[in-house]
């Protein structure tokens, strides 16, 4: 999550498909998103 927070944009993949994207991420935003991704 820390490394991803340096990116301008993150694309999240789940089961080989795009599950979402985030612009201007922070480490906390990435962790929060990943917690809810599998629900």
Secondary structure as UniProt FT lines:
FT   TURN            2..3
FT   HELIX           4..6
FT   STRAND          9..14
FT   TURN            15..16
FT   STRAND          17..23
FT   HELIX           27..37
//
